[in-house]
Amino acid sequence: MKGLIQVYTGNGKGKTTAALGLSLRAVGAGKKVFFAQFVKGQLYSEIKALENYLPAIEVKQYGLECFIHNTPTEKDIEIARQGLEEVATIIYSNKYDIVVLDEANIAIYYKLFSTEELIAILDKKPAETEIIITGRNATPELIAYADLVTEMLEVKHYYQQGVKARLGIEY
């Protein structure tokens, strides 16, 4: 089966959740999944669940404990670039059927690495490896390169009503 490139982007909620759902489905079909989280370093509930209940999905974070809100630090850049190098090695190893690059679009947006660097890696991926890339602000170049692009459209969000992030729902 030919592996394709999927991008989940947009301002709506659900990009990481969709990638996790696809990963769950893949493991159910006997596939191996590597789930790389860029920019994120916090212990989110999905990380706990994967580690405790779904060890077939290997997960690694390439971010600090706080999400970037303004200008990334040198440490943010260093961790993301090391992560991209490690993920390239993981992709090339052909050990995994699916590799998720969660928040890679955000890493590109904050110039932690470039679209061109990511596409250069994807150009050399094994033919059967499926790649999932998530995060807001996917670049036009990545959108053109991908085989599937899903935009999560925010129509209404309870954040505008003052509802804060809730454990088990948003983190």
C-alpha positions in Angstrom: 0.0 0.0 0.0 1.4 3.4 -1.0 1.9 5.8 2.0 0.5 9.2 1.5 1.0 12.7 3.0 -1.9 14.0 5.1 -2.2 17.5 6.5 -4.7 18.5 9.2 -4.7 22.3 9.6 -7.0 25.3 10.3 -8.1 27.2 13.4 -10.7 24.7 14.5 -10.3 22.2 17.3 -9.5 18.6 16.5 -6.3 18.3 14.5 -4.2 16.4 17.1 -7.4 14.5 18.1 -7.9 13.4 14.4 -4.3 12.2 14.2 -4.7 10.3 17.4 -7.9 8.7 16.1 -6.1 7.6 12.9 -3.2 6.3 15.0 -5.7 4.2 17.1 -7.3 2.8 13.9 -3.8 1.9 12.5 -2.8 0.1 15.6 -6.0 -1.8 15.5 -5.1 -2.9 12.0 -1.7 -4.1 13.2 0.3 -1.1 12.0 3.2 0.5 13.9 2.9 4.2 14.7 5.4 6.9 15.7 3.8 10.0 17.1 6.2 13.0 17.2 4.9 16.2 19.0 6.7 19.4 18.1 6.5 22.5 20.2 4.7 20.5 22.9 6.6 19.4 26.0 3.8 19.3 28.6 2.4 16.0 29.9 -0.9 16.1 28.1 -3.5 13.5 28.8 -3.0 11.9 25.4 0.6 11.3 26.2 -0.4 9.6 29.5 -3.0 7.5 27.7 -0.6 6.4 25.0 2.1 5.5 27.4 -0.3 3.6 29.8 -2.7 1.9 27.4 -1.4 2.0 23.9 2.3 1.2 24.0 2.1 0.2 20.3 2.0 3.9 19.5 5.5 5.2 20.3 5.4 8.9 21.2 8.1 11.5 21.7 7.9 15.2 22.4 10.2 17.8 20.9 9.3 20.9 22.8 9.6 22.7 26.2 7.1 22.6 29.0 5.5 25.8 27.8 3.9 26.5 24.4 5.5 29.2 22.3 3.4 32.4 22.5 5.7 35.0 21.1 9.3 34.6 19.9 10.8 31.2 20.2 13.9 30.8 22.3 17.2 29.3 21.1 16.2 26.2 23.2 12.9 26.0 21.3 14.7 26.1 18.0 17.4 23.6 19.1 14.9 21.0 20.4 12.7 21.3 17.3 15.7 20.9 14.9 17.0 17.9 16.9 13.5 16.5 16.7 13.3 17.0 13.0 16.6 15.2 12.5 15.5 12.3 14.7 12.1 12.1 13.0 13.9 12.0 9.6 15.9 9.0 10.9 12.7 7.4 12.2 11.0 7.9 8.8 13.9 6.5 6.8 14.2 3.5 9.1 11.0 2.1 7.6 10.2 0.7 11.1 6.8 2.5 11.3 3.9 2.4 8.9 2.6 5.8 10.1 4.6 8.8 11.4 2.7 11.7 12.8 4.3 15.1 13.0 2.0 16.8 15.4 2.2 20.6 15.4 4.9 20.5 12.7 2.9 23.3 11.0 3.3 25.4 14.1 7.0 24.7 14.3 7.3 25.9 10.7 5.1 29.0 11.5 7.6 29.9 14.3 10.5 29.3 12.0 11.9 26.4 14.1 12.5 24.7 10.8 11.3 25.4 7.3 8.7 23.9 4.9 11.6 23.2 2.5 13.5 21.2 5.1 10.4 19.1 5.9 9.6 18.5 2.3 13.2 17.4 1.6 12.7 14.7 4.3 9.3 13.7 3.0 10.7 13.4 -0.6 13.0 10.6 0.7 10.4 8.7 2.8 9.8 5.0 2.1 7.0 4.7 -0.4 4.7 2.8 2.0 5.1 5.1 5.0 2.0 7.3 5.7 2.8 10.8 7.1 0.3 12.9 9.1 1.2 16.6 9.7 -0.9 18.7 12.0 -1.1 22.2 13.2 -2.6 25.6 12.3 -1.1 27.7 9.5 0.0 25.0 7.1 2.0 26.7 4.4 0.8 26.9 0.8 3.8 24.8 -0.3 3.0 22.1 2.2 -0.7 22.1 1.2 0.3 21.8 -2.5 2.7 19.0 -1.7 0.3 16.9 0.4 -2.0 14.2 -0.9 -4.8 15.1 1.5 -5.5 18.4 3.3 -8.3 18.7 5.9 -9.0 22.2 7.3 -10.6 22.3 10.7 -12.9 25.3 10.5 -13.8 27.1 13.7 -17.4 28.0 13.5 -18.0 28.5 17.2 -15.8 27.9 20.2 -16.6 28.0 23.9 -13.3 29.8 24.6 -15.1 33.0 23.4 -17.6 32.4 26.3 -14.7 32.2 28.8 -14.5 28.5 29.1 -10.9 27.5 30.0 -9.1 24.4 28.7 -10.5 21.4 30.5 -8.5 18.3 31.6 -9.3 15.3 29.4 -11.0 17.5 26.7 -8.3 20.1 25.6 -5.3 18.7 27.4 
